[in-house]
């Protein structure tokens, strides 16, 4: 597609529920990133894929967070047993080059609210 | 997680005014980037800077990469209503398996009442 597509746009989850957030990067983009943006803050890095390989997951806040990109295109961020502190906008970004010295193209994000 | 020091946190603009904001870091970066984020949208890249000392313009926007590689500023000249939004600086060290962005907390531009 023309841009990075994320779904759903909004998700309300009850505390303890599992959620899955989807990212469709721009076709052919090698690099894919997930960021978490809390209210009133800048985005914070969660994890990075180069094709299907997850090369950096140092930003994942706990083992309840899991990301995958099995075929090197679509990626899913899964959060198990959601907590209120997980409420945030989750942004996906992609780039056509590995470690490119460019900014990345961001999607519009998924706003997760845990109640 | 690490976030860059961005100032001011917020400011009000009147159409036609010039606006300036800056960003500092305790560590050096290879690249500095400036993004704008509108409500309900992801950040959109405005300017990318690749060399220490570099001054780059994009229309009414001008940004500089500090010579110490630890700071950057963004100027907006002759502001217009559509400049309203949140501006983020971001530092990046690329190469190998790296490349993630470290963001500031943002500068919110609003219209003067």
Backbone of each chain as ProteinMPNN parsed JSONL, in Angstrom:
{"seq_chain_A": "XXXXXXXXXXXXXXXXXXXXXXXXXXXXXXXXXXXXXXXXXXXXXXXXXXXXXXXXXXXXXXXXXXXXXXXXXXXXXXXXXXXXXXXXXXXXXXXXXXXXXXXXXXXXXXXXXXX", "coords_chain_A": {"N_chain_A": [[0.814, -1.191, 0.0], [0.192, 2.381, -0.018], [0.999, 3.577, 2.297], [1.999, 3.018, 5.761], [0.006, 0.754, 7.375], [-2.108, 0.354, 10.128], [-3.905, -1.735, 12.379], [-6.292, -2.705, 14.945], [-7.594, 0.729, 14.801], [-8.414, 1.713, 17.19], [-8.559, 0.234, 20.42], [-10.181, -1.199, 23.068], [-9.529, -2.781, 26.01], [-10.223, -5.132, 28.545], [-8.755, -5.262, 31.738], [-6.275, -7.711, 32.037], [-6.918, -9.054, 29.762], [-5.871, -10.456, 26.608], [-4.28, -8.897, 23.811], [-3.92, -8.187, 20.283], [-2.072, -6.451, 17.97], [-1.895, -5.13, 14.741], [0.372, -4.591, 12.005], [0.817, -3.379, 8.794], [3.398, -2.951, 6.77], [4.934, -0.627, 4.411], [5.042, -1.894, 1.157], [7.761, -4.001, 0.419], [9.478, -2.849, 2.216], [12.211, -3.279, 4.322], [12.989, -2.907, 6.986], [11.343, -2.815, 10.124], [9.715, -1.239, 12.762], [8.479, -1.067, 16.114], [6.881, 1.227, 18.249], [6.055, 2.721, 21.395], [3.785, 5.084, 22.575], [3.101, 7.011, 25.175], [0.555, 9.043, 26.734], [1.066, 12.435, 26.112], [3.777, 12.163, 25.773], [6.861, 11.51, 23.957], [7.333, 9.095, 21.295], [8.473, 5.815, 22.252], [10.973, 3.411, 21.751], [10.283, 0.011, 21.041], [10.743, -2.539, 19.666], [12.61, -4.089, 16.927], [12.647, -5.202, 13.58], [14.383, -6.834, 10.972], [13.576, -7.748, 7.935], [12.314, -10.944, 8.527], [13.616, -11.347, 10.857], [13.978, -10.688, 14.26], [15.815, -8.287, 15.467], [16.324, -6.624, 17.591], [14.995, -6.381, 20.691], [15.029, -4.933, 22.914], [13.539, -2.85, 23.987], [11.08, -3.768, 24.795], [8.758, -3.757, 27.383], [8.116, -5.782, 29.224], [7.881, -9.375, 29.751], [5.366, -9.864, 28.92], [4.936, -8.739, 26.549], [5.11, -9.356, 23.134], [6.423, -9.734, 19.88], [6.109, -10.386, 16.389], [7.108, -11.273, 13.03], [6.585, -13.113, 10.82], [6.807, -13.667, 7.989], [8.282, -11.675, 7.031], [6.888, -9.429, 6.288], [3.99, -8.379, 7.142], [3.468, -7.485, 10.553], [2.883, -8.427, 13.961], [2.055, -7.223, 17.11], [1.819, -8.452, 20.251], [0.157, -8.351, 23.317], [0.03, -9.729, 26.409], [-2.232, -10.472, 29.07], [-3.155, -7.785, 29.758], [-2.371, -4.664, 31.352], [-3.214, -1.659, 33.17], [-1.209, 0.217, 32.82], [-0.352, -0.317, 30.301], [-1.821, 1.131, 28.575], [-1.749, 3.172, 25.825], [-0.594, 4.732, 22.762], [0.268, 2.68, 20.105], [2.728, 2.631, 17.821], [3.72, 1.819, 14.534], [6.492, 1.603, 12.339], [8.175, 1.758, 9.188], [10.951, 1.078, 6.956], [12.795, 1.179, 3.878], [15.383, 0.403, 3.852], [17.986, -1.358, 5.547], [18.93, -0.331, 8.72], [18.876, 2.334, 7.907], [20.038, 5.69, 7.39], [17.869, 7.441, 7.735], [14.75, 8.992, 8.523], [11.851, 7.156, 9.463], [8.839, 5.851, 7.967], [5.869, 6.356, 9.522], [2.979, 4.626, 10.784], [-0.522, 5.376, 11.542], [-1.067, 4.498, 14.03], [-2.236, 2.468, 16.833], [-4.577, 3.021, 19.248], [-4.552, 1.964, 22.438], [-6.594, 1.25, 25.117], [-6.762, 0.295, 28.381], [-9.041, -0.975, 30.589]], "CA_chain_A": [[0.0, 0.0, 0.0], [0.897, 3.642, -0.118], [1.545, 3.952, 3.588], [1.99, 1.984, 6.789], [-1.369, 0.59, 7.841], [-2.209, -0.322, 11.426], [-5.27, -2.058, 12.798], [-7.353, -1.71, 14.785], [-7.203, 2.089, 15.157], [-8.722, 1.848, 18.621], [-8.842, -1.029, 21.073], [-10.436, -1.143, 24.499], [-9.368, -4.117, 26.565], [-10.374, -5.261, 29.994], [-7.508, -5.666, 32.396], [-6.076, -9.157, 32.028], [-7.223, -9.573, 28.422], [-4.788, -10.441, 25.626], [-4.6, -8.127, 22.599], [-2.995, -8.324, 19.149], [-2.079, -5.255, 17.137], [-1.345, -5.503, 13.441], [1.027, -3.566, 11.204], [1.135, -3.677, 7.393], [4.36, -1.932, 6.343], [4.97, -0.325, 2.986], [5.525, -3.058, 0.424], [9.191, -4.012, 0.106], [10.294, -2.278, 3.284], [12.967, -4.313, 5.027], [13.028, -2.631, 8.426], [10.055, -2.52, 10.767], [9.871, -0.866, 14.168], [7.324, -0.773, 16.97], [7.091, 2.231, 19.287], [4.95, 2.954, 22.326], [3.686, 6.502, 22.889], [2.18, 7.323, 26.267], [-0.074, 10.353, 26.597], [1.914, 13.578, 26.415], [5.188, 11.807, 25.656], [7.333, 11.112, 22.648], [7.362, 7.639, 21.102], [9.607, 5.086, 22.798], [11.282, 2.202, 20.988], [9.965, -1.295, 21.621], [11.43, -3.648, 19.02], [13.025, -3.846, 15.546], [12.785, -6.363, 12.693], [14.931, -6.723, 9.629], [12.832, -8.861, 7.32], [11.598, -11.705, 9.551], [14.464, -11.49, 12.044], [13.829, -9.677, 15.308], [17.204, -8.004, 15.807], [16.433, -5.857, 18.829], [13.744, -6.313, 21.45], [15.445, -4.379, 24.201], [12.583, -1.882, 24.494], [9.85, -4.401, 25.281], [8.766, -3.466, 28.824], [8.02, -6.988, 30.056], [7.694, -10.591, 28.95], [3.975, -9.934, 28.438], [4.952, -8.161, 25.212], [5.726, -10.25, 22.162], [6.207, -9.278, 18.507], [6.558, -11.322, 15.368], [6.993, -10.854, 11.621], [6.993, -14.43, 10.321], [7.136, -13.733, 6.57], [9.046, -10.482, 6.654], [6.067, -8.286, 5.862], [3.075, -8.003, 8.227], [3.955, -7.754, 11.912], [1.889, -8.391, 15.024], [2.5, -6.983, 18.482], [0.855, -9.078, 21.163], [0.311, -8.024, 24.734], [-0.735, -10.682, 27.204], [-2.654, -10.058, 30.425], [-2.96, -6.337, 29.729], [-2.45, -3.869, 32.573], [-3.586, -0.263, 32.878], [-0.038, 0.971, 32.359], [-0.137, -0.606, 28.886], [-2.616, 2.083, 27.791], [-0.853, 4.039, 25.048], [-0.688, 4.548, 21.311], [1.337, 1.828, 19.601], [3.07, 3.068, 16.472], [4.577, 0.975, 13.705], [7.205, 2.364, 11.32], [8.964, 0.904, 8.305], [11.926, 1.731, 6.091], [13.192, 0.239, 2.836], [16.775, -0.002, 3.987], [18.461, -1.775, 6.857], [19.69, 0.665, 9.458], [19.043, 3.484, 7.025], [20.188, 6.973, 8.08], [16.72, 8.253, 7.412], [13.6, 8.751, 9.367], [11.011, 6.07, 8.999], [7.441, 6.195, 7.724], [5.039, 5.839, 10.607], [1.539, 4.453, 10.643], [-1.321, 6.265, 12.391], [-1.065, 3.972, 15.384], [-3.388, 1.857, 17.503], [-4.733, 3.536, 20.613], [-5.009, 0.907, 23.352], [-7.062, 1.681, 26.433], [-7.028, -0.85, 29.246], [-9.964, -0.532, 31.646]], "C_chain_A": [[0.862, 1.261, 0.0], [1.568, 4.025, 1.193], [1.584, 2.76, 4.52], [0.582, 1.925, 7.383], [-1.389, -0.177, 9.157], [-3.674, -0.579, 11.754], [-5.245, -2.847, 14.101], [-6.837, -0.309, 15.102], [-7.393, 2.319, 16.649], [-9.041, 0.47, 19.187], [-9.05, -0.764, 22.549], [-10.374, -2.561, 25.017], [-9.62, -4.082, 28.064], [-9.048, -5.741, 30.564], [-7.422, -7.194, 32.452], [-6.321, -9.804, 30.675], [-5.959, -9.539, 27.559], [-5.226, -9.629, 24.403], [-3.54, -8.385, 21.536], [-3.171, -7.12, 18.245], [-1.325, -5.564, 15.847], [-0.721, -4.317, 12.725], [1.302, -4.106, 9.81], [2.111, -2.617, 6.902], [4.206, -1.625, 4.859], [5.619, -1.507, 2.268], [7.009, -2.939, 0.103], [10.077, -3.418, 1.187], [10.901, -3.377, 4.141], [12.847, -4.149, 6.543], [11.639, -2.296, 8.951], [10.295, -2.316, 12.242], [8.502, -0.756, 14.836], [7.752, 0.228, 18.037], [5.839, 2.322, 20.146], [4.941, 4.439, 22.686], [2.63, 6.722, 23.962], [1.657, 8.74, 26.082], [0.882, 11.469, 26.987], [3.402, 13.315, 26.32], [5.572, 11.576, 24.204], [7.31, 9.594, 22.521], [8.618, 7.024, 21.719], [9.748, 3.745, 22.092], [10.9, 0.939, 21.757], [10.829, -2.396, 20.997], [11.651, -3.349, 17.542], [13.166, -5.173, 14.806], [13.535, -5.943, 11.435], [14.439, -7.962, 8.885], [12.118, -9.634, 8.433], [12.382, -11.82, 10.854], [14.239, -10.334, 13.02], [15.221, -9.398, 15.87], [17.366, -7.263, 17.129], [15.059, -5.836, 19.498], [13.989, -5.723, 22.822], [14.434, -3.404, 24.799], [11.287, -2.483, 25.002], [9.816, -4.323, 26.797], [8.661, -4.695, 29.723], [7.824, -8.194, 29.151], [6.232, -10.794, 28.556], [3.882, -9.416, 26.996], [5.727, -9.086, 24.275], [5.429, -9.735, 20.759], [6.738, -10.313, 17.544], [6.33, -10.736, 13.984], [7.388, -12.075, 10.78], [7.398, -14.499, 8.851], [7.837, -12.472, 6.089], [8.219, -9.342, 6.111], [5.194, -7.842, 7.025], [3.681, -8.369, 9.579], [2.796, -7.647, 12.894], [2.572, -8.153, 16.354], [1.42, -7.536, 19.4], [1.184, -8.681, 22.588], [-0.587, -8.968, 25.51], [-1.091, -10.07, 28.551], [-2.468, -8.552, 30.592], [-3.167, -5.697, 31.095], [-2.77, -2.424, 32.191], [-2.41, 0.533, 32.343], [0.311, 0.685, 30.898], [-0.92, 0.354, 27.996], [-1.689, 3.098, 27.132], [-1.239, 3.92, 23.579], [0.521, 3.728, 20.877], [1.54, 2.135, 18.127], [3.977, 2.052, 15.794], [5.238, 1.872, 12.664], [7.992, 1.403, 10.443], [9.887, 1.74, 7.437], [12.431, 0.723, 5.073], [14.63, -0.239, 2.981], [17.098, -0.405, 5.41], [19.275, -0.655, 7.479], [19.878, 1.956, 8.691], [19.191, 4.778, 7.821], [19.071, 7.919, 7.694], [15.727, 8.126, 8.54], [12.812, 7.609, 8.752], [9.609, 6.587, 8.753], [6.601, 5.533, 8.798], [3.611, 5.604, 10.152], [0.819, 5.401, 11.592], [-1.472, 5.743, 13.812], [-2.336, 3.253, 15.785], [-3.444, 2.413, 18.909], [-5.343, 2.447, 21.475], [-5.394, 1.53, 24.685], [-7.414, 0.44, 27.238], [-7.869, -0.366, 30.428], [-10.106, -1.592, 32.735]], "O_chain_A": [[2.091, 1.2, 0.016], [2.585, 4.718, 1.198], [1.25, 1.639, 4.136], [0.045, 2.937, 7.834], [-0.762, -1.229, 9.283], [-4.554, 0.229, 11.457], [-4.291, -3.582, 14.354], [-5.732, -0.176, 15.629], [-6.619, 3.035, 17.284], [-9.695, -0.351, 18.543], [-8.195, -0.171, 23.207], [-11.08, -3.443, 24.527], [-9.271, -3.121, 28.75], [-8.326, -6.521, 29.943], [-8.366, -7.873, 32.859], [-5.975, -10.966, 30.464], [-5.086, -8.694, 27.759], [-6.392, -9.665, 24.009], [-2.407, -8.755, 21.847], [-4.28, -6.81, 17.81], [-0.259, -6.179, 15.864], [-1.207, -3.19, 12.818], [1.934, -5.15, 9.651], [1.7, -1.487, 6.639], [3.444, -2.281, 4.149], [6.626, -2.047, 2.726], [7.465, -1.92, -0.415], [11.302, -3.477, 1.085], [10.209, -4.276, 4.618], [12.635, -5.114, 7.277], [10.866, -1.589, 8.305], [10.982, -3.102, 12.894], [7.508, -0.4, 14.203], [8.818, 0.108, 18.642], [4.727, 2.045, 19.697], [5.975, 4.991, 23.062], [1.43, 6.634, 23.703], [2.25, 9.539, 25.357], [1.447, 11.448, 28.08], [4.208, 14.147, 26.738], [4.711, 11.46, 23.332], [7.271, 8.885, 23.527], [9.688, 7.632, 21.709], [8.765, 3.039, 21.866], [11.157, 0.816, 22.954], [11.555, -3.097, 21.701], [10.988, -2.487, 16.965], [13.725, -6.138, 15.329], [13.344, -4.846, 10.91], [14.85, -9.083, 9.184], [11.381, -9.029, 9.212], [11.866, -12.334, 11.846], [14.303, -9.162, 12.646], [15.744, -10.185, 16.659], [18.447, -7.28, 17.719], [14.088, -5.333, 18.933], [13.248, -5.984, 23.769], [14.468, -3.155, 26.004], [10.47, -1.771, 25.586], [10.756, -4.779, 27.449], [9.083, -4.644, 30.879], [7.626, -8.057, 27.944], [5.897, -11.795, 27.923], [2.88, -9.627, 26.314], [6.833, -9.532, 24.579], [4.299, -9.339, 20.476], [7.695, -11.028, 17.842], [5.499, -9.851, 13.781], [8.418, -12.058, 10.105], [8.251, -15.311, 8.494], [7.967, -12.238, 4.888], [8.758, -8.393, 5.541], [5.618, -7.006, 7.822], [4.317, -9.411, 9.734], [1.855, -6.881, 12.687], [3.558, -8.813, 16.682], [0.258, -7.135, 19.329], [2.343, -8.679, 23.002], [-1.8, -9.008, 25.305], [-0.346, -9.258, 29.099], [-1.719, -8.101, 31.459], [-4.013, -6.121, 31.882], [-2.615, -2.024, 31.037], [-2.584, 1.421, 31.509], [1.164, 1.357, 30.319], [-0.702, 0.386, 26.785], [-0.935, 3.796, 27.81], [-2.093, 3.116, 23.206], [1.656, 4.041, 21.235], [0.651, 1.929, 17.3], [4.887, 1.501, 16.413], [4.609, 2.802, 12.16], [8.427, 0.349, 10.908], [9.657, 2.927, 7.207], [12.492, -0.47, 5.369], [15.046, -1.181, 2.306], [16.547, 0.144, 6.364], [20.183, -0.103, 6.859], [20.918, 2.605, 8.805], [18.521, 4.941, 8.84], [19.32, 9.079, 7.363], [15.851, 7.259, 9.405], [13.099, 7.165, 7.64], [9.229, 7.638, 9.268], [6.619, 4.313, 8.961], [3.101, 6.283, 9.261], [1.451, 6.136, 12.35], [-1.947, 6.458, 14.694], [-3.382, 3.409, 15.154], [-2.486, 2.296, 19.674], [-6.493, 2.052, 21.282], [-4.606, 2.248, 25.3], [-8.254, -0.363, 26.832], [-7.466, 0.531, 31.168], [-10.842, -1.389, 33.702]]}, "seq_chain_B": "XXXXXXXXXXXXXXXXXXXXXXXXXXXXXXXXXXXXXXXXXXXXXXXXXXXXXXXXXXXXXXXXXXXXXXXXXXXXXXXXXXXXXXXXXXXXXXXXXXXXXXXXXXXXXXXXX", "coords_chain_B": {"N_chain_B": [[12.317, 4.817, 29.562], [15.024, 6.241, 27.567], [14.751, 9.682, 26.806], [15.001, 12.602, 24.828], [15.952, 16.005, 25.734], [13.712, 18.417, 25.207], [12.743, 21.682, 24.299], [10.758, 24.704, 23.977], [8.197, 23.211, 26.143], [5.655, 23.828, 25.373], [4.055, 26.257, 23.274], [2.567, 29.317, 22.208], [1.404, 30.514, 19.144], [1.183, 33.246, 16.878], [-0.225, 34.045, 13.816], [2.148, 34.534, 11.32], [4.298, 34.939, 12.971], [7.704, 34.093, 13.92], [9.037, 30.949, 14.969], [10.849, 29.069, 17.367], [12.518, 26.149, 18.437], [14.271, 23.747, 20.497], [16.546, 20.989, 21.029], [18.267, 18.797, 23.165], [20.846, 16.455, 24.062], [22.407, 13.971, 26.118], [24.06, 12.235, 24.945], [25.825, 11.484, 21.859], [24.679, 11.699, 18.444], [24.363, 10.244, 15.159], [22.568, 11.153, 13.351], [20.064, 13.631, 13.194], [16.623, 14.226, 13.521], [13.552, 15.827, 12.673], [10.171, 15.757, 13.477], [6.643, 16.107, 12.833], [3.568, 15.811, 14.518], [0.208, 15.305, 14.118], [-3.047, 15.351, 15.716], [-4.188, 12.078, 16.406], [-2.681, 10.915, 14.446], [0.329, 9.42, 13.032], [3.807, 10.343, 13.578], [5.237, 12.635, 11.222], [7.89, 12.99, 9.007], [9.85, 15.916, 8.896], [12.364, 17.23, 8.55], [15.645, 15.985, 7.967], [18.864, 15.583, 9.315], [22.285, 15.074, 8.715], [24.952, 15.632, 9.171], [27.322, 16.967, 11.461], [26.975, 20.355, 12.327], [25.534, 20.915, 10.068], [23.153, 22.81, 8.244], [19.88, 22.893, 7.333], [17.152, 23.478, 5.133], [13.607, 23.4, 4.647], [11.284, 24.572, 2.913], [9.523, 26.813, 4.85], [10.768, 25.951, 7.09], [13.679, 25.544, 9.042], [16.505, 23.781, 10.083], [19.142, 22.843, 12.306], [22.049, 20.86, 12.84], [23.794, 20.362, 15.671], [27.242, 21.2, 16.355], [28.49, 19.702, 18.278], [27.188, 17.37, 18.094], [25.232, 16.784, 19.873], [22.974, 18.25, 19.991], [20.174, 20.044, 18.53], [18.332, 22.412, 16.58], [15.131, 23.755, 15.593], [13.627, 25.991, 13.413], [10.727, 27.816, 12.572], [9.538, 29.868, 10.16], [7.471, 32.762, 9.717], [4.848, 31.806, 10.692], [1.9, 29.807, 10.092], [-1.615, 28.966, 10.4], [-1.854, 26.14, 10.024], [0.475, 25.153, 11.028], [0.149, 24.413, 13.589], [0.415, 21.901, 16.066], [2.201, 18.999, 17.288], [5.63, 18.95, 17.726], [8.413, 16.918, 17.324], [11.739, 16.172, 18.192], [14.272, 13.874, 17.163], [16.867, 11.573, 17.739], [19.265, 9.552, 16.079], [21.256, 6.644, 15.678], [22.668, 4.979, 13.195], [23.219, 1.915, 11.361], [24.384, -1.429, 11.012], [22.628, -3.499, 13.173], [21.309, -1.535, 14.36], [19.403, 1.527, 14.645], [17.155, 2.51, 15.749], [15.017, 5.183, 16.817], [15.505, 7.846, 19.126], [13.39, 9.81, 20.889], [12.411, 13.223, 21.652], [10.318, 14.852, 24.16], [8.519, 16.451, 22.962], [7.223, 19.493, 21.491], [4.519, 21.486, 21.851], [2.616, 23.269, 19.647], [0.347, 25.868, 19.681], [-2.454, 27.946, 18.752], [-2.509, 31.403, 19.447], [-4.848, 32.687, 21.737]], "CA_chain_B": [[13.336, 4.8, 28.53], [15.692, 7.51, 27.324], [14.121, 10.677, 25.955], [15.815, 13.8, 24.696], [15.425, 17.202, 26.378], [13.184, 19.291, 24.181], [12.116, 22.876, 24.861], [9.867, 24.661, 25.131], [7.206, 22.132, 26.116], [4.517, 24.316, 24.593], [4.101, 27.667, 22.952], [1.451, 29.828, 21.426], [1.873, 31.26, 17.986], [0.263, 34.11, 16.145], [0.096, 33.925, 12.4], [3.192, 35.442, 10.865], [5.439, 34.953, 13.894], [8.717, 33.043, 13.805], [9.021, 30.027, 16.1], [12.103, 28.336, 17.513], [12.543, 25.117, 19.475], [15.54, 23.033, 20.431], [16.618, 19.641, 21.579], [19.61, 18.442, 23.6], [21.041, 15.074, 24.469], [23.646, 13.712, 26.843], [24.885, 11.38, 24.092], [25.908, 11.97, 20.49], [23.933, 10.974, 17.422], [24.809, 10.396, 13.77], [21.496, 11.795, 12.605], [18.987, 14.288, 13.93], [15.408, 14.301, 12.717], [12.434, 16.574, 13.236], [8.875, 15.245, 13.052], [5.416, 16.785, 13.296], [2.493, 14.855, 14.737], [-1.134, 15.855, 14.269], [-3.872, 14.467, 16.556], [-4.679, 10.845, 15.808], [-1.82, 10.475, 13.347], [1.707, 9.139, 13.387], [4.745, 11.426, 13.252], [5.616, 12.795, 9.819], [9.233, 13.563, 8.933], [9.968, 17.263, 8.327], [13.744, 17.492, 8.141], [16.663, 15.058, 8.46], [20.197, 16.193, 9.338], [23.225, 13.954, 8.727], [26.336, 16.022, 9.465], [27.48, 17.986, 12.496], [27.082, 21.689, 11.761], [24.682, 21.056, 8.894], [21.963, 23.654, 8.306], [19.024, 22.438, 6.237], [15.84, 24.13, 5.056], [12.509, 22.755, 3.934], [10.268, 25.628, 2.888], [9.657, 27.787, 5.953], [11.445, 25.277, 8.193], [15.137, 25.461, 9.005], [17.002, 23.028, 11.225], [20.606, 22.705, 12.357], [22.671, 19.761, 13.579], [24.831, 21.01, 16.464], [28.591, 20.711, 16.075], [28.868, 18.688, 19.268], [26.327, 16.22, 17.761], [24.369, 16.52, 21.008], [21.833, 19.15, 20.015], [19.631, 20.483, 17.258], [17.205, 23.323, 16.715], [14.204, 23.892, 14.471], [12.957, 27.282, 13.297], [9.632, 27.945, 11.618], [9.365, 31.294, 9.874], [6.164, 33.226, 9.236], [3.955, 30.682, 10.986], [0.525, 29.814, 9.581], [-2.454, 28.138, 11.292], [-1.632, 24.69, 9.881], [1.696, 24.761, 11.752], [-0.275, 23.907, 14.903], [0.615, 20.469, 16.22], [3.289, 18.663, 18.21], [6.891, 18.746, 17.02], [9.34, 16.054, 18.045], [13.075, 15.893, 17.688], [14.675, 12.469, 17.354], [18.243, 11.249, 17.415], [19.4, 8.212, 15.528], [22.566, 6.108, 15.326], [22.325, 3.925, 12.256], [24.277, 0.979, 10.998], [24.252, -2.756, 11.598], [21.271, -3.819, 13.602], [20.764, -0.376, 15.054], [18.652, 2.464, 13.823], [15.96, 3.014, 16.397], [15.003, 6.607, 17.104], [15.276, 8.325, 20.485], [12.579, 11.006, 20.716], [12.139, 14.174, 22.712], [8.956, 14.783, 24.675], [7.649, 17.211, 22.089], [6.855, 20.896, 21.686], [3.152, 21.653, 21.35], [2.323, 24.594, 19.115], [-1.077, 26.187, 19.647], [-2.737, 29.296, 18.284], [-2.774, 32.378, 20.513], [-6.277, 33.012, 21.819]], "C_chain_B": [[13.929, 6.187, 28.315], [14.845, 8.411, 26.447], [15.012, 11.916, 25.944], [15.136, 14.978, 25.386], [14.997, 18.191, 25.311], [12.505, 20.477, 24.84], [11.781, 23.869, 23.756], [8.893, 23.494, 25.04], [6.002, 22.534, 25.285], [4.708, 25.792, 24.306], [2.895, 28.047, 22.104], [2.01, 30.659, 20.29], [0.753, 32.133, 17.441], [0.705, 34.068, 14.694], [1.121, 34.981, 12.006], [4.431, 35.482, 11.755], [6.432, 33.863, 13.532], [8.734, 32.229, 15.097], [10.357, 29.295, 16.154], [11.993, 27.333, 18.647], [13.858, 24.351, 19.375], [15.506, 21.752, 21.226], [18.06, 19.365, 21.974], [19.643, 17.012, 24.096], [22.334, 14.954, 25.25], [24.582, 12.822, 26.02], [24.849, 11.89, 22.657], [25.09, 11.097, 19.551], [24.554, 11.207, 16.056], [23.819, 11.204, 12.951], [20.523, 12.454, 13.57], [17.804, 14.438, 12.978], [14.377, 15.143, 13.445], [11.139, 16.065, 12.603], [7.761, 16.167, 13.547], [4.322, 15.727, 13.423], [1.18, 15.606, 14.947], [-1.977, 14.873, 15.088], [-4.365, 13.245, 15.798], [-3.844, 10.312, 14.664], [-0.437, 10.111, 13.871], [2.599, 10.321, 13.048], [5.094, 11.427, 11.77], [6.95, 13.525, 9.772], [9.202, 14.922, 8.248], [11.347, 17.494, 7.735], [14.643, 16.42, 8.752], [18.032, 15.715, 8.302], [21.223, 15.093, 9.546], [24.637, 14.31, 9.142], [26.348, 17.088, 10.547], [27.694, 19.339, 11.83], [26.157, 21.961, 10.6], [23.465, 21.926, 9.186], [21.116, 23.305, 7.097], [17.677, 23.123, 6.297], [14.867, 23.277, 4.27], [11.348, 23.748, 3.95], [10.517, 26.641, 3.984], [10.387, 27.188, 7.157], [12.948, 25.255, 7.959], [15.588, 24.725, 10.255], [18.519, 22.943, 11.152], [21.002, 21.547, 13.253], [23.84, 20.382, 14.334], [26.201, 20.391, 16.251], [29.067, 19.689, 17.1], [28.136, 17.362, 19.021], [25.387, 15.856, 18.91], [23.165, 17.447, 21.037], [21.41, 19.541, 18.603], [18.554, 21.517, 17.531], [16.387, 23.338, 15.43], [13.583, 25.28, 14.521], [11.846, 27.185, 12.26], [9.427, 29.434, 11.39], [7.947, 31.56, 9.385], [5.088, 32.158, 9.435], [2.544, 30.915, 10.435], [-0.298, 28.852, 10.433], [-2.186, 26.639, 11.193], [-0.313, 24.227, 10.501], [1.36, 24.209, 13.14], [-0.117, 22.392, 14.945], [1.732, 20.236, 17.225], [4.525, 18.317, 17.389], [7.827, 17.928, 17.905], [10.705, 16.077, 17.367], [13.357, 14.416, 17.933], [16.131, 12.323, 16.951], [18.329, 9.804, 16.96], [20.872, 7.877, 15.324], [22.326, 4.892, 14.458], [23.529, 3.025, 11.981], [24.087, -0.346, 11.7], [22.824, -3.027, 11.968], [20.622, -2.652, 14.329], [19.92, 0.479, 14.114], [17.416, 2.989, 14.501], [16.139, 4.479, 16.773], [14.781, 6.85, 18.588], [14.594, 9.676, 20.346], [12.66, 11.941, 21.92], [10.695, 14.053, 23.157], [7.986, 15.639, 23.876], [7.476, 18.666, 22.488], [5.499, 21.083, 21.043], [2.938, 23.091, 20.916], [0.806, 24.785, 19.051], [-1.24, 27.624, 19.162], [-3.042, 30.2, 19.469], [-4.255, 32.716, 20.535], [-6.528, 34.481, 21.526]], "O_chain_B": [[13.405, 7.182, 28.816], [14.28, 7.957, 25.452], [15.685, 12.227, 26.927], [13.924, 14.974, 25.603], [15.834, 18.738, 24.592], [11.777, 20.316, 25.821], [12.437, 23.883, 22.715], [8.772, 22.86, 23.992], [5.402, 21.715, 24.59], [5.436, 26.487, 25.014], [2.303, 27.229, 21.399], [2.968, 31.412, 20.462], [-0.432, 31.81, 17.529], [1.901, 34.058, 14.403], [0.974, 36.162, 12.319], [5.479, 35.989, 11.355], [6.078, 32.851, 12.927], [8.477, 32.756, 16.18], [10.926, 28.944, 15.12], [11.434, 27.639, 19.7], [14.483, 24.304, 18.315], [14.575, 21.475, 21.982], [18.98, 19.662, 21.212], [18.628, 16.438, 24.492], [23.255, 15.748, 25.061], [25.756, 12.673, 26.358], [23.948, 12.642, 22.283], [24.841, 9.922, 19.821], [25.19, 12.234, 15.818], [24.19, 11.859, 11.977], [20.202, 11.905, 14.625], [17.968, 14.735, 11.795], [14.332, 15.169, 14.675], [11.019, 15.955, 11.383], [7.912, 16.894, 14.528], [4.166, 14.866, 12.557], [1.065, 16.439, 15.846], [-1.653, 13.687, 15.148], [-4.891, 13.357, 14.691], [-4.244, 9.367, 13.985], [-0.076, 10.447, 14.999], [2.187, 11.211, 12.305], [5.229, 10.376, 11.144], [7.122, 14.558, 10.42], [8.619, 15.08, 7.175], [11.488, 17.897, 6.581], [14.444, 15.997, 9.891], [18.319, 16.329, 7.275], [21.07, 14.265, 10.443], [25.443, 13.427, 9.434], [25.511, 17.991, 10.562], [28.484, 19.466, 10.894], [26.003, 23.109, 10.183], [22.83, 21.8, 10.234], [21.58, 23.407, 5.961], [17.122, 23.327, 7.377], [15.243, 22.539, 3.359], [10.537, 23.762, 4.876], [11.582, 27.255, 4.048], [10.596, 27.883, 8.151], [13.427, 24.991, 6.857], [15.112, 25.006, 11.355], [19.103, 22.967, 10.068], [20.378, 21.29, 14.283], [24.781, 20.877, 13.714], [26.311, 19.192, 15.995], [29.96, 18.893, 16.81], [28.432, 16.356, 19.665], [24.815, 14.767, 18.931], [22.405, 17.437, 22.006], [22.157, 19.397, 17.635], [17.93, 21.504, 18.592], [16.865, 22.99, 14.35], [13.07, 25.697, 15.56], [12.003, 26.557, 11.212], [9.17, 30.178, 12.337], [7.315, 30.723, 8.742], [4.495, 31.67, 8.473], [2.07, 32.046, 10.329], [0.27, 28.004, 11.12], [-2.286, 25.935, 12.199], [-0.017, 23.032, 10.498], [2.213, 23.603, 13.788], [-0.465, 21.69, 13.995], [2.157, 21.156, 17.925], [4.469, 17.495, 16.474], [8.002, 18.222, 19.087], [10.813, 16.012, 16.143], [12.751, 13.792, 18.805], [16.57, 12.882, 15.946], [17.563, 8.948, 17.402], [21.647, 8.712, 14.857], [21.827, 3.875, 14.941], [24.671, 3.336, 12.32], [23.673, -0.385, 12.859], [21.911, -2.811, 11.171], [19.514, -2.774, 14.851], [19.76, 0.165, 12.935], [16.694, 3.81, 13.936], [17.251, 4.949, 17.013], [13.985, 6.166, 19.232], [15.156, 10.594, 19.75], [12.936, 11.519, 23.043], [9.932, 13.257, 22.609], [6.775, 15.569, 24.082], [7.569, 19.023, 23.662], [5.336, 20.868, 19.841], [3.063, 24.019, 21.716], [0.085, 23.985, 18.456], [-0.292, 28.409, 19.163], [-3.754, 29.803, 20.391], [-4.853, 32.997, 19.496], [-7.675, 34.928, 21.551]]}, "name": "protein", "num_of_chains": 2, "seq": "XXXXXXXXXXXXXXXXXXXXXXXXXXXXXXXXXXXXXXXXXXXXXXXXXXXXXXXXXXXXXXXXXXXXXXXXXXXXXXXXXXXXXXXXXXXXXXXXXXXXXXXXXXXXXXXXXXXXXXXXXXXXXXXXXXXXXXXXXXXXXXXXXXXXXXXXXXXXXXXXXXXXXXXXXXXXXXXXXXXXXXXXXXXXXXXXXXXXXXXXXXXXXXXXXXXXXXXXXXXXXXXXXXXX"}
